[in-house]
Amino acid sequence: MMTRNVETMNADLFKRVVEQLSFFPENQWAAWERFVEEKYGVVAGDMSENHFFLLIIPKIIQLHGYGDPLLDKNMPEYVQLLAQRGLFSYFSCNPANIDMEKTVQMFENGLDYIKYSIESVEDSKHKEIRGAASDFSESYRKICSLLDMKRRNGYKTVVIITMLDLNRKEQADDFKKLRAAFSGKDVYIYLKSEDQQWYRKDFHGTKSVHWSEICKHPWMSMTVKSNGEAVMCMEDFNNEIVLGDVRRESLRDIWNGAAYKQFRRDHFQCTPGLKCTEQCDMRVIGELIKREIPAA
């Protein structure tokens, strides 16, 4: 359960963070695309769970975590700021919370990706999974309206539709119906493996490269929370492993600082009591090393 304060990030702090960011040089990004194609058989034109996590997520600034980004009144301004700096913006939100005016404003400001998770084409089932305020019919109507405005105005925003694979007996049929509902529409659609199943009794695995390989967060990403604390990843919802504070430190200093170095050592050493080793589906790199190089 999340016990930290519910808040939005100070606008000046957000700008301070963004001003320290820059996009991958084109040659590095091209090298990454070649690696992904050779290693996983995923190419730039694909539309799948692994394409999304390997060729979209690495290049974007993710604007959501635990909370709906549409609740932040400054979000359209943030999207515009990222676009002006040549950075890709993305967030996921509950389709039940679609604010048409604010969403269109973000389309106008250059939002690159927006994702909506729809769990069933049946209203009653959707409410059962996502809550009483949510249903398919209203979500579908709003998304179609957004797609129509996108087409008429030439907005570049990619609208992503996912269904979470909860291992339901009717899951395959529901996803087939969802694909049919959006057939011919300008959407990126895929079935998403359920993450963080460690607490469940019916762990059913994953088809995601991201969740089946070792955790790469200590070496590939930084999560800055609303209060300015830099933590291990977005799954650290209570800020239990704080690696720095962007209110007082630069991103570069945090990334190269003592806390991050220790965090990386903890992953190599499979440090007991570490949240990453006890409350996460991802394996730490030390587990792989122990399996591949047994102790003498």
N, C-alpha and C positions, 0 to 999 in steps of 0.2 A: 504494500500500500504506500502511495506517495504521501509523505508528511512534510516535504519542504513547501515553502510559500508558493501560492499560485500568483504569478505576476507576468508582466510583459517587459521585454527588454527596453531600456532607455534608448531613445532614438540616436542620441549622440554617441552612445556606446556602440550601437550597431554600425554607424558610419565609421567609427574608429577602427573596428575590426575589418570592414570591407576595404578600407583604404590600404590595408596591408596585404591584400590578396592580388594575385595575378593568375592568368590562365596558363595551362601547359603550352610550351613552345610547340609549333606545329610538328616538328620532327619527332618530338617525344610522344605526342599523341599518335602519330602515324605508326611509330614503333610499337606502341601498346596495341593498336588495332591489329597489326600483323601478328603479334604474340597471341592475342585472343583467338584469332582465326586458326592459327597453327596448333595451339594447345587445346582449344575447346570446340573448334569447328563452328564458332559463332562469327557471323559476318555483319557488316554495318547495316545491311538492309533487312535483317531479321526482325521478328516481333515475337519475343518470348521472355520468359522469366529470366533466363541467363543472359540474354541480350541486354535486358534492362539493367541488370546488376553489373554487367561487365563493361558495357559501352555507353550507358547513360549516367548511372550513378557516379562513376569516377570523375565526370567532368562538370558536375553541377554543385551549386550551393544549396543544401537542403534547408528549407525554412520551417520545417515542422519537427516536432518531437512528441512530447506528451502534452497535447493540447491542440486546438484547432487554430491554424494561422489566421483564419478569417476574423478571429476575435481581436486581432491586433489592428487598431485603426491606422497604423503607419505602414501596413503591408504594401499597399500600392506604391508608396514612395520608395520602399526598400527594393521592390522589383525594378523600378526605374533606375535606381542607383546602381544596381548590379548590371543592368543592361548597358548603362553608360560606360561602365568599366570593362565591358566585353566579357562579363561573367554570366554563366547559365544559371537560371533560377528554377527552382522546383519545390512544390509542396503537395502533400496529400491531405485531403480533408473529407469529412463525412458528407455525402451528397445531401443528407437531410438538412445540412447547414448552408447550402448554397445561397449566397447573397448575390443576386444577379447584378446589381449595380456595381458593387465592389469588385466582383470577378471580371466584369467587362472592363472596368478601369485598369485592372492588372493586365488583361489582354492588351489593351491599348499601350500600356507602359512597357511591354516587351516580355511578359512572363513566358518562359520557355516550355515548362511542363507542369501540368496539374493532373493529379490522380484521384479518382473516385473508386472506392471499393463497394461493389454491389454483390450481396451474398445470395440473392435469389430473385427470380422474376415473379415470385408469388409474394404479394404484400404481407400476408400473415407470417410467412417464413422469414421474410426480411426483418420484420419487427421482432420476431423471436430471437434473431441473432444479433441485430444491431440496436434494438431498443424501440420502445413504443412510438417515438417521434419519427421513426424512419420507415419508409416503404419504397417499393420499386417504382410504382406508378408516378409518384410526384418527382422522384429523383430522375427518372427517365425523361419526363416532360421538360424539366429544367435543363438537363444536359443536352437534349435535342435543340432547345432554344439557343443555348450557348453555341452549339455547333453551327446553327443557322447564322448567327451573328458573326461567327468566325469566318464563315464562307463569304458572307456579303461584304465584310470589311477587310478581308485579307490578313487577318491576324495570324501570327506564326505559331501560337501556342499549341503544343501537342497535348491533346486530351487523352488521358490514359484510363482505361477501365480494367479493374481487376476483380477477380473473385478469389477469396481466400479458401484454400483447400483444407477444410476441416475434417476430412475423412468421413464425410457423411455418405450414407448409402445411395442417396440420390444426387451426389455431387456432380458426376459426369453428365447426367441428363440436364441438371440445372445450368451447368456451364455451356452446354450445347445450345440451350434456349437463350442464354444471355448473348452468345455470339450471334445467334440468328436475329435477336432484337436489334443489334447494332450493325447488322450486315449492310454494306454499302455506305455506311457513315464514316466520317473521317476521324476514326479513333484508333488508338493503339491498345489492343486488348490481350490479356493473358491470364492464365490461372496461376496464382501465387501460392507457393508452399507456405505452410504455417511455420512461423519461427517461434523460438523460445517455448519448446515443448517439454523442457526439462522437468517442469512441475506436474505434468500430466501422467495419468496412469496408462493412457493408450497412445504412447509415443508411436507415431506412424512414419517417421523418417521424412526426408526432404529430397526434392529433385533439384534444389538450388546449389550451384557451385559455391555461392557466397556462404551458405550455411553448412555445407558438407566438408569444406576444407578448413584449414587452420584460421584462427582469427588474425586478421591483418591490420586491425585498427591501430595498434601501437606504432605502426610504421606507415600508415596511409591516410589517416584522417584525424581531425580534432573536432570535438563537440563543445561549443560554447553555449552555456545555459543562460537563461533569462537574467540571472543575477551577475553574469560576467565570469563565473567560474568555468574553467576548462576541465572537462572530465573525460573519462576513457572512451565513452561512446554514448549514444542516445539511450541505450538500455540502462544506463546508470541514472534512473529516474529520481533517486534521492541524493544525488551528488555524494556518493560514498567514497569515490576515488578521485579526489581533486588534484589535478596536475599543474594548476596555475590559475592566475586571475588576470583577465585581459584589461581590467580596470587599472592595473598597476604594472603589467608586464606586456612586452610585445609578443606576438605570436611566435616569432623566431626564437626568442629567449625561452618561452615556455617549451617549445618543441625540442630544444636542445638542452633543456634544464635538467637538474638532478632528479626531479620527481618523475619525469618521463623516462629517463635512463633506468631508474629503479623499476618502473612499471614494465619496461621491456625485459629487464632481467627476471622479474617475477614470472613472466610468460615463459621464458626459457627454463626456469627452475621449477615451474609448476608449484609456486609458493602455496602451502596449505593455508586455508582460510580466506584466500583471495576470491572475491565475488566471481571473477572470470572463470575460476576453476570449479565453482560449486553451484552457480546459478546462471548458467548460460549453455546453449546448445553447442556453440562453437568450441572446438578443441584449441588449447593453447599450443604453441609451437614446441614446447618441451615434451608434450605427449608424443608428438611425431618423432622427435629425436630419440626418445626412449624406445619406441617401437622399431625404428629403423636401425638404431645402433645400440643393441642390448649391452647391458653392463657386463664387463669381463668377469 
